[in-house]
Amino acid sequence: MREELKQKLLKHINFVEAEIGDYPKFKTLTWKEYSDDRDKRRNVERWTENIINSSIDIAKAILILEGKNLPDNYKEIVLAVSTIKELEIDSADQLSRWVKFRNILAHEYLDIKWTSIKKFIAETEPLYRTFLDKAKEYLEIKIAEDQKK
């Protein structure tokens, strides 16, 4: 199970890494494009969801690998990774606040979603890059520990 979890973690890390590469593509997105072009709107909304959902999956896998109990909600799961010594993610609180944005994407009006999407694009790239770097370092440590056994 432990090896399977590490593989799952690696899969999510690789996925988020690829998704993060799209920040520049979305930074130029305008309100007009978002409101008028259904394909662009779907793409940016799905991209945002992908990053948030995969960060939750990464956090879950790490907590399980550490033998921690999973908190009751996704926001708390992302926040809980800050308690893992090897991660030391100072921005976990900021990342956890974006988790609720998944629900906004599904239920809010275009203008409300647009404001949040624009903010997500403008503010989160460094947060997710740091989170991803720390998750990679964590996985490398765990793999090295297993190889010593």
N, C-alpha and C positions, 0 to 999 in steps of 0.2 A: 504493500500500500504506500509506503514511504516513497519508493521509487516512482510509482505512478503519480503521486502528488507532485514530485519534483518535475516530472515530465509535463504535467498539466501547468505548473507554474511557468516553466520555460515556454510553453506554447502561448500562454497569455502575455508573457513579457515580450516575446517576438511580435505578437499581434499589436500590442500597444505601441511598440517601437515603430512599426510600419504606419500606424494611424497618426502618431505624433508627427511623422514626416509630412503630413498634409496641412499642418498649421499655416504655412505660407499661402497655400491655395485658398484657404478660407478667409485669411486676413483682408483680402480685397473685396470680399462679398459685400454688396450694398443692400440697403433696404429694398430698393426697386427690384433687384435681381431676386432677392429672397421672397418677396411678395408676389412677383409676376411669374417666376420660373419654378414650376412644381418639382422638376428634377433637381435643381440646385437646392431648393428648400429641403426635399427629402434627403439629399446627400449630406447636407450639413447637420440636419437633425440626427440622422443615423450615425454619422461620424461621432457626434457628441455623445450619443448613447453608448456607442462602442467603447469609447475611452472610459467613460464612467463605469459601465458594466464590467469591463475587464479589470479596472482598478479594484473593484469589489471582489472579483474572482481571485486576483493576486493576493489581496489581503486575507481572504478566507483560506487560501492554500497555505499561506505563511502561518496563520494562527493555528491551523490544524497540524502542520509540521512541528510547531512548537508545543503541541499538546494543550493548547489553550481552549477554553470553552468559547464557542462563537456567541457573540452578543445577539440580542433579539432582533436588531434591525441593521440594515446595510450601513447607515451612517455610523453607527457604533462600531461595526466591523472595521470600517476604514480607519476610524479613530484609534481603534485598539492596536493597530500595527505600530503606533508610536511607543508602545510599551515593550517592544522587542528590542533588546539591547543592540543586536547587530544592525538594526535598521536606523534607529535614532532619527526618525523623520520629524523634524520640527514643524513641517507644513501639513501634517496629518489632519489637524483641525480645519485648515482651509480646504483640503481635499474632501473631507467629510461633508462640508457644507454644500458641495456641488452634487452630492448623491441625490438630494431631494429634487434636483433639477430634472432628473429622469421623468418624474411624474408630471412636471410642468410641461415637458415636451408632448406628453400624450393628451393633456387636457386643457391647455390654455389657448387663447386667441393668438393669431399671428403676431400682432404688435407686441404683446407681452413676451412671447417666445423670442422674438427678434432681439429685444432689449437684453434678455438673458444670454442668448447665443452670442451676441456681439461682445458682451462682457466675458463670457467663457473663453472666446477666441483671444481676446486681448489680455486676459489675466492668467490663464491656467497653464500655458506652455511650460514655463519654468517649474511649476509645481509638479506636473506630470513627468517632466524630464528628471527631476530630482527623485521622485518616487520610483521611477523606472530604474535609474542608476542604483539606488539603494536596494531595490528588489534583486537586481542582477548581482550585486555584491553579496547579498544574503545567500542567493542560490549558489554562488561560487564557494562561499564558506561551507555551506552544507555538503556540497559535492566533495570538497577537500576533506572534510571531517569523515565522510563515509569511506573515502579512499584510504584513510589512515587505519580504518578498522580491519 
